[in-house]
Amino acid sequence: MGKFTFNLPDIGEGIAEAEIVAWHVKVGDRIEEDGKIADVMTDKATVEMESPVTGTVIQVAGAEGDMIAIGSPLVVIETEGEDGAETPVPEAEMPHAADVARAEVAVEVEPPKPVRAEPVEAPLASAASTPGTDGKDSPSTSSGQSGVGGGLPAHAKVLASPAVRARAKELGIDLSQVRPAEDGRLRHADLDSFLSYNAAFRSAGGKREDQAIKVIGMRRRIAENMAASKRNIPHFSYVEECDVTALEDLRAQLNAGYADRPKLTMLPLLIVAICRTLPDFPMLNARFDDEAGVVTRYGAVHVGMAAQTDAGLMVPVIRAAQDKNLWQLAAEIRRLAEAARNGTAKSEELSGSTLTVTSLGPLGGVATTPVINRPEVAIIGPNRIIERPMFVPDGMGGERIAKRKLMNISISCDHRVVDGWDAASFVQALKRLIETPALLLAD
């Protein structure tokens, strides 16, 4: 037998450490060559670590959420034969296998305890079922449904066998709350019905168990980035209403006329409008290195596209968006969104944005105040499109009421770099393009 120590390799990007976000093995597991060991995260990229040997895992380094330095031991694998690498692992660098095993046992889920049925308040009974009103005091006449709310009157004697009583005591059921199905005698079937009824009641509106969830991986990165953004950047937001009726009509016409091309959503049209507006407002397409005190204004527009994934919010980047047409943008948006959702986005596709656009699509509210994607200095948030009546020119010098499609555009800016006048002027120029969409297709 030999021991092979697998050290965390240099994953690139000049990083010094990575976070363990998921283990695929534990102490005692057998792993094959090229089998998955763990997932580690650097910045916003998750990388799978694979075993170069076959053997049995005898030591692992840390738990999910722990940081591990590049070049330090990740796992120790016991290999078969004498050709395994004999690399001892310092005790200070990696926990002993027995310690890890004990830790794993300590966090095992406890076996489920018997369900304690919470008695529910009985529905109001009719006067005819109340003892003493008309002689119908038999519990069996009050309902044909057993085991549900109501039960027996407080002064009534509970008829049940010792076995039923013992089971009810074990389950924590108050027998006076259980309504017998027949003969006034409680049976096991009545207890079963009572439990089923109360389980449905609890799942519909009852109390749920508290959960303690460790913040690791992507969720921790999001928390750190958002906290740093709000802590270091003096945000201000500006919102303007835009009439997108003509823009939506143009989008529908383009989709109908070019059915063989990628389907256009509102986002490619907005990105084109943003790219055409930014040259007059270079202070918005910028990044601020507040430690060096340097603002870099970019000529190319690298649009960050906030995308919601199962792992959390990710921001893939559309490179040189100003050089792409509508359908190229639509195809790139789809490709990057799919890569972000399935975890195949590359590190370079998740960094380097100069301005971010964030949208909740149909879920979007009336107005949002998005948080800036630091170190950028602005973020734009289109909101939900709604239909409302508006006064519009009637073509004869007057006005008429018409149904229009309206959307609010939100922008949040870094007040250290962008003044309120600049942000408002940018959005007003953007609005003119959005409300006159023919200009988007003009050279």
C-alpha positions as CSV (number, residue, x, y, z in Angstrom):
1,M,0.0,0.0,0.0
2,G,1.1,3.6,-0.7
3,K,-0.2,7.0,0.1
4,F,-0.9,9.7,-2.5
5,T,-1.3,13.3,-1.4
6,F,-3.4,15.4,-3.8
7,N,-2.4,19.0,-3.4
8,L,-4.8,21.8,-4.6
9,P,-3.3,22.8,-8.0
10,D,-2.8,26.3,-9.3
11,I,-6.2,27.0,-10.9
12,G,-5.0,30.2,-12.5
13,E,-6.0,33.8,-12.2
14,G,-3.1,34.4,-9.8
15,I,-5.2,33.3,-6.8
16,A,-3.7,32.2,-3.5
17,E,-6.6,30.2,-2.1
18,A,-10.0,28.7,-3.0
19,E,-13.1,27.8,-1.2
20,I,-14.4,24.2,-0.8
21,V,-18.0,24.3,-1.9
22,A,-18.8,20.6,-2.2
23,W,-17.2,17.3,-1.3
24,H,-17.9,14.3,-3.6
25,V,-16.0,11.9,-1.3
26,K,-15.5,11.3,2.4
27,V,-13.1,9.3,4.5
28,G,-13.4,5.6,3.7
29,D,-14.8,6.1,0.2
30,R,-13.1,4.3,-2.7
31,I,-12.4,6.6,-5.6
32,E,-11.5,5.7,-9.2
33,E,-9.0,7.5,-11.3
34,D,-10.5,10.7,-12.8
35,G,-13.3,10.4,-10.2
36,K,-14.7,13.6,-8.7
37,I,-13.0,14.7,-5.4
38,A,-14.5,18.1,-4.7
39,D,-15.7,21.4,-6.2
40,V,-13.7,24.5,-5.3
41,M,-14.6,28.1,-6.1
42,T,-12.3,30.9,-7.1
43,D,-14.0,34.3,-7.3
44,K,-17.1,33.3,-9.3
45,A,-15.8,30.2,-11.1
46,T,-16.4,26.7,-9.8
47,V,-13.8,24.0,-10.7
48,E,-14.1,20.3,-10.3
49,M,-11.1,18.5,-8.8
50,E,-10.5,15.0,-10.1
51,S,-8.4,12.2,-8.7
52,P,-5.3,11.2,-10.7
53,V,-5.2,7.8,-8.9
54,T,-7.4,5.0,-7.8
55,G,-7.6,4.2,-4.1
56,T,-9.3,4.8,-0.8
57,V,-9.7,8.3,0.7
58,I,-8.1,8.3,4.2
59,Q,-7.9,12.1,4.9
60,V,-9.7,15.2,3.7
61,A,-8.9,18.8,4.3
62,G,-11.6,20.9,5.8
63,A,-15.4,21.1,5.4
64,E,-17.6,22.8,2.9
65,G,-17.1,26.6,3.2
66,D,-13.5,26.4,4.3
67,M,-10.7,28.2,2.4
68,I,-7.7,26.1,1.3
69,A,-4.4,27.5,0.1
70,I,-3.1,26.7,-3.4
71,G,-0.5,23.9,-3.1
72,S,-1.8,22.6,0.2
73,P,-3.1,19.0,0.6
74,L,-6.7,18.5,-0.4
75,V,-7.0,14.7,0.1
76,V,-4.8,11.8,0.9
77,I,-5.6,8.6,-1.0
78,E,-4.3,5.1,0.0
79,T,-3.3,3.4,-3.2
80,E,-2.8,-0.3,-4.0
81,G,0.7,-1.6,-4.7
82,E,4.0,-0.1,-3.9
83,D,4.1,2.6,-6.6
84,G,1.9,5.1,-4.8
85,A,3.5,8.4,-3.9
86,E,4.8,8.2,-0.3
87,T,4.0,11.8,0.7
88,P,3.4,12.3,4.4
89,V,1.0,15.0,5.4
90,P,1.9,17.3,8.3
91,E,-0.6,17.1,11.1
92,A,-0.9,20.9,11.2
93,E,-1.9,21.1,7.6
94,M,-4.6,18.5,7.5
95,P,-6.9,17.0,10.2
96,H,-6.4,13.4,11.1
97,A,-8.8,10.9,9.4
98,A,-10.3,9.8,12.8
99,D,-11.0,13.5,13.7
100,V,-12.8,14.0,10.4
101,A,-14.7,10.8,10.8
102,R,-15.8,11.9,14.3
103,A,-16.8,15.3,12.9
104,E,-18.9,13.6,10.2
105,V,-20.7,11.4,12.8
106,A,-21.4,14.5,14.9
107,V,-23.4,16.2,12.1
108,E,-25.5,13.2,11.1
109,V,-29.2,13.8,11.1
110,E,-30.9,12.5,14.2
111,P,-33.5,9.8,13.6
112,P,-37.0,11.1,13.2
113,K,-39.1,11.4,16.4
114,P,-42.7,10.4,16.6
115,V,-45.0,13.0,15.3
116,R,-46.8,15.0,17.9
117,A,-50.2,15.9,16.5
118,E,-51.2,19.4,17.3
119,P,-54.9,19.6,18.1
120,V,-56.8,22.0,16.0
121,E,-59.7,24.1,16.9
122,A,-63.0,22.3,16.3
123,P,-65.4,23.7,13.6
124,L,-68.6,25.1,14.9
125,A,-71.2,22.4,15.3
126,S,-74.9,22.9,14.7
127,A,-77.4,23.1,17.6
128,A,-78.8,19.7,16.6
129,S,-75.5,18.0,17.5
130,T,-75.2,19.6,20.9
131,P,-76.0,17.2,23.7
132,G,-79.2,18.0,25.6
133,T,-80.8,20.1,22.8
134,D,-82.9,17.4,21.0
135,G,-81.6,14.2,22.5
136,K,-79.1,13.6,19.6
137,D,-76.1,13.3,21.9
138,S,-74.4,10.3,20.2
139,P,-71.0,11.3,18.9
140,S,-71.6,9.1,15.9
141,T,-74.4,11.4,14.6
142,S,-72.3,14.5,14.7
143,S,-70.2,13.7,11.6
144,G,-69.6,10.9,9.2
145,Q,-65.9,11.9,9.1
146,S,-63.6,10.3,11.7
147,G,-60.5,11.7,13.2
148,V,-60.9,15.3,12.4
149,G,-61.5,18.4,14.5
150,G,-64.3,18.5,17.0
151,G,-63.8,15.5,19.1
152,L,-66.0,14.7,22.1
153,P,-67.7,17.1,24.5
154,A,-65.5,18.0,27.4
155,H,-67.7,16.1,29.9
156,A,-68.1,13.0,27.7
157,K,-66.4,9.8,28.6
158,V,-63.8,8.6,26.1
159,L,-64.3,5.0,25.0
160,A,-61.1,3.4,23.8
161,S,-59.2,0.2,24.3
162,P,-56.0,0.2,26.3
163,A,-54.0,-0.3,23.0
164,V,-55.6,2.8,21.4
165,R,-55.0,4.8,24.6
166,A,-51.3,3.7,24.7
167,R,-50.8,4.6,21.1
168,A,-52.5,8.0,21.5
169,K,-50.2,8.7,24.5
170,E,-47.2,7.8,22.5
171,L,-48.2,10.1,19.7
172,G,-49.2,12.9,22.1
173,I,-52.8,13.0,21.0
174,D,-55.5,14.3,23.3
175,L,-58.3,11.7,22.9
176,S,-61.0,14.2,23.7
177,Q,-60.0,16.0,20.4
178,V,-60.6,12.9,18.3
179,R,-64.1,12.2,16.8
180,P,-65.0,8.5,16.6
181,A,-66.4,7.2,13.4
182,E,-69.0,4.9,14.9
183,D,-70.4,3.5,18.2
184,G,-68.8,6.3,20.1
185,R,-65.7,4.1,20.5
186,L,-62.3,5.4,19.4
187,R,-60.3,3.0,17.2
188,H,-56.9,3.0,15.6
189,A,-58.5,4.1,12.3
190,D,-59.8,7.2,14.1
191,L,-56.3,8.1,15.3
192,D,-55.0,7.6,11.7
193,S,-57.6,10.0,10.3
194,F,-56.8,12.5,13.0
195,L,-53.1,12.4,12.2
196,S,-53.8,12.8,8.4
197,Y,-56.1,15.7,9.0
198,N,-53.7,17.5,11.2
199,A,-50.7,16.8,8.9
200,A,-52.6,18.4,6.1
201,F,-53.5,21.4,8.3
202,R,-49.9,21.8,9.4
203,S,-48.6,21.6,5.8
204,A,-51.1,24.2,4.6
205,G,-50.6,26.8,7.3
206,G,-48.9,25.3,10.3
207,K,-45.5,26.1,11.8
208,R,-42.4,24.9,10.0
209,E,-39.1,23.8,11.5
210,D,-36.3,26.4,11.8
211,Q,-33.3,25.9,9.5
212,A,-29.8,27.0,9.9
213,I,-28.1,27.3,6.5
214,K,-24.3,27.9,6.2
215,V,-23.5,30.7,3.8
216,I,-20.8,29.3,1.5
217,G,-19.8,29.2,-2.1
218,M,-21.6,31.5,-4.5
219,R,-24.0,32.8,-1.8
220,R,-21.1,33.9,0.3
221,R,-19.4,35.6,-2.7
222,I,-22.6,37.5,-3.5
223,A,-23.0,38.5,0.2
224,E,-19.4,39.8,0.3
225,N,-19.6,41.7,-3.0
226,M,-23.0,43.3,-2.2
227,A,-21.9,44.3,1.3
228,A,-18.6,45.8,-0.1
229,S,-20.6,47.7,-2.8
230,K,-23.1,49.3,-0.3
231,R,-20.3,49.9,2.3
232,N,-17.9,51.7,-0.1
233,I,-20.1,53.2,-2.8
234,P,-22.4,56.2,-2.1
235,H,-25.4,55.1,-4.3
236,F,-28.0,57.2,-5.8
237,S,-30.8,56.1,-8.1
238,Y,-32.9,57.8,-10.8
239,V,-36.0,56.4,-12.5
240,E,-37.8,57.6,-15.7
241,E,-40.9,56.3,-17.5
242,C,-40.5,55.3,-21.1
243,D,-43.2,54.6,-23.7
244,V,-42.1,51.3,-25.3
245,T,-45.1,50.8,-27.5
246,A,-43.2,51.5,-30.7
247,L,-40.2,49.5,-29.5
248,E,-42.4,46.5,-28.8
249,D,-44.0,46.7,-32.2
250,L,-40.6,46.9,-33.8
251,R,-39.5,43.8,-31.9
252,A,-42.6,41.9,-33.0
253,Q,-42.0,42.9,-36.6
254,L,-38.4,41.8,-36.6
255,N,-39.2,38.4,-35.0
256,A,-41.9,37.8,-37.6
257,G,-39.7,39.0,-40.6
258,Y,-36.6,37.1,-39.5
259,A,-38.0,33.9,-38.1
260,D,-34.8,32.0,-39.0
261,R,-32.7,34.2,-36.7
262,P,-32.5,34.2,-32.8
263,K,-35.7,35.4,-31.2
264,L,-35.4,39.0,-30.0
265,T,-36.4,39.9,-26.5
266,M,-36.4,43.5,-25.2
267,L,-32.8,43.1,-23.8
268,P,-30.9,43.2,-27.1
269,L,-32.8,46.4,-28.2
270,L,-32.0,48.0,-24.8
271,I,-28.3,47.1,-25.1
272,V,-28.1,48.7,-28.6
273,A,-29.8,51.8,-27.3
274,I,-27.4,51.9,-24.3
275,C,-24.3,51.5,-26.5
276,R,-25.5,54.3,-28.9
277,T,-26.0,56.6,-25.9
278,L,-22.8,56.0,-23.9
279,P,-20.3,57.8,-26.2
280,D,-21.8,61.1,-25.0
281,F,-21.6,60.0,-21.3
282,P,-18.2,58.3,-20.9
283,M,-18.3,58.7,-17.2
284,L,-20.9,55.9,-17.0
285,N,-18.9,53.3,-18.9
286,A,-16.2,53.2,-16.3
287,R,-14.6,51.4,-13.4
288,F,-13.3,53.1,-10.2
289,D,-10.3,51.7,-8.4
290,D,-10.9,53.5,-5.1
291,E,-7.7,52.2,-3.5
292,A,-5.6,53.8,-6.3
293,G,-7.9,56.7,-6.7
294,V,-8.2,56.1,-10.5
295,V,-11.3,56.1,-12.7
296,T,-10.8,54.2,-16.0
297,R,-13.2,55.2,-18.8
298,Y,-13.6,52.5,-21.4
299,G,-14.0,52.9,-25.1
300,A,-15.6,49.4,-25.6
301,V,-18.8,48.6,-23.8
302,H,-18.5,45.2,-22.0
303,V,-22.0,44.7,-20.7
304,G,-22.5,42.7,-17.6
305,M,-25.8,40.8,-17.7
306,A,-27.1,39.8,-14.3
307,A,-28.5,36.3,-14.5
308,Q,-30.3,34.4,-11.8
309,T,-29.1,30.8,-11.4
310,D,-29.7,28.0,-8.9
311,A,-26.4,28.9,-7.2
312,G,-27.3,32.6,-7.0
313,L,-26.8,35.7,-9.0
314,M,-24.1,35.6,-11.7
315,V,-23.0,38.3,-14.1
316,P,-21.7,36.9,-17.5
317,V,-20.2,39.6,-19.7
318,I,-21.1,40.4,-23.4
319,R,-17.7,41.6,-24.8
320,A,-17.6,44.6,-27.1
321,A,-21.4,44.9,-27.2
322,Q,-21.2,48.0,-29.3
323,D,-19.9,46.0,-32.3
324,K,-22.7,43.4,-32.3
325,N,-26.0,43.7,-34.1
326,L,-29.4,42.8,-32.5
327,W,-29.3,39.1,-33.5
328,Q,-25.6,38.6,-32.4
329,L,-26.6,40.1,-29.1
330,A,-29.6,37.8,-28.8
331,A,-27.5,34.8,-29.5
332,E,-24.7,35.8,-27.0
333,I,-27.3,36.6,-24.3
334,R,-28.8,33.1,-24.7
335,R,-25.4,31.4,-24.8
336,L,-24.1,33.2,-21.7
337,A,-27.3,32.7,-19.7
338,E,-27.3,29.0,-20.4
339,A,-23.6,28.7,-19.5
340,A,-24.3,30.5,-16.2
341,R,-27.2,28.3,-15.3
342,N,-25.5,25.0,-16.0
343,G,-22.2,26.1,-14.4
344,T,-20.1,25.9,-17.6
345,A,-19.3,29.7,-17.8
346,K,-15.6,30.3,-18.0
347,S,-13.8,32.7,-15.6
348,E,-13.1,35.2,-18.3
349,E,-16.8,35.2,-19.2
350,L,-17.7,36.3,-15.6
351,S,-15.4,39.2,-15.2
352,G,-14.3,42.5,-16.9
353,S,-17.7,44.2,-17.3
354,T,-17.8,48.0,-17.6
355,L,-21.6,48.5,-17.1
356,T,-24.2,46.0,-15.9
357,V,-27.8,45.6,-16.9
358,T,-30.1,43.8,-14.5
359,S,-33.7,42.9,-15.2
360,L,-36.3,40.6,-13.5
361,G,-38.2,40.4,-16.8
362,P,-41.9,39.9,-16.3
363,L,-41.4,39.7,-12.6
364,G,-39.9,43.2,-12.5
365,G,-41.6,45.7,-10.3
366,V,-42.6,49.3,-11.0
367,A,-39.2,50.6,-10.1
368,T,-36.0,49.1,-8.7
369,T,-32.9,50.5,-7.1
370,P,-30.2,48.0,-8.1
371,V,-26.9,47.7,-6.3
372,I,-23.8,48.6,-8.3
373,N,-21.6,45.8,-9.5
374,R,-18.3,47.1,-8.0
375,P,-15.9,48.4,-9.2
376,E,-18.2,49.7,-12.0
377,V,-19.8,53.1,-11.4
378,A,-23.4,52.5,-12.7
379,I,-26.0,49.8,-13.2
380,I,-29.2,50.0,-15.3
381,G,-32.4,48.2,-14.5
382,P,-35.3,48.0,-17.0
383,N,-38.5,47.3,-15.1
384,R,-41.8,45.5,-16.0
385,I,-43.8,46.6,-19.0
386,I,-47.4,47.6,-18.1
387,E,-50.3,48.9,-20.2
388,R,-51.9,52.2,-19.2
389,P,-54.1,54.8,-20.9
390,M,-52.2,58.0,-21.9
391,F,-52.8,61.2,-23.8
392,V,-51.2,61.0,-27.2
393,P,-51.3,63.4,-30.2
394,D,-54.3,62.7,-32.5
395,G,-52.6,64.0,-35.6
396,M,-54.8,67.1,-35.9
397,G,-53.2,69.3,-33.3
398,G,-55.1,67.8,-30.4
399,E,-54.8,64.8,-28.1
400,R,-56.6,61.5,-27.6
401,I,-56.5,58.7,-25.0
402,A,-54.8,55.5,-26.2
403,K,-53.5,52.4,-24.6
404,R,-49.7,52.4,-24.4
405,K,-47.0,50.1,-23.1
406,L,-44.9,51.8,-20.5
407,M,-41.7,50.8,-18.7
408,N,-39.6,52.5,-16.1
409,I,-35.8,52.6,-16.5
410,S,-33.9,52.7,-13.3
411,I,-30.2,53.6,-12.9
412,S,-28.0,53.5,-9.8
413,C,-24.7,55.4,-9.9
414,D,-21.6,55.9,-7.8
415,H,-21.9,59.5,-6.6
416,R,-18.1,59.8,-6.2
417,V,-17.8,59.6,-10.0
418,V,-21.2,60.3,-11.5
419,D,-23.3,63.4,-10.8
420,G,-27.1,63.4,-10.7
421,W,-27.2,65.7,-13.7
422,D,-25.1,63.2,-15.7
423,A,-27.3,60.3,-14.8
424,A,-30.5,62.1,-15.6
425,S,-29.2,63.4,-18.9
426,F,-28.1,59.9,-19.9
427,V,-31.5,58.4,-19.1
428,Q,-33.3,61.1,-21.0
429,A,-31.1,60.5,-24.1
430,L,-31.7,56.8,-23.7
431,K,-35.4,57.5,-23.5
432,R,-35.4,59.4,-26.8
433,L,-33.9,56.3,-28.6
434,I,-36.2,53.9,-26.9
435,E,-39.3,55.9,-27.9
436,T,-38.0,56.5,-31.4
437,P,-36.8,52.9,-32.2
438,A,-36.2,53.6,-35.9
439,L,-33.0,55.4,-34.8
440,L,-31.7,52.2,-33.4
441,L,-31.4,50.8,-36.9
442,A,-30.0,53.9,-38.5
443,D,-26.3,54.1,-39.3
